[in-house]
């Protein structure tokens, strides 16, 4: 039983390494997407502020 458990233990280590790499790549993609959405929101807010100033100055 000890031999089997040690063999599976080494396999699980390889799997965790792969999983860790995949997880970090997923996280990187998620954070990129969040940053992108945040940039879009901030740019929209800036645009709306500019629009409101432009319309108020016309009045």
Secondary structure as GFF3:
##gff-version 3
##sequence-region A 1 59
A	DSSP	alpha_helix	2	58	.	.	.	ID=ss1
###
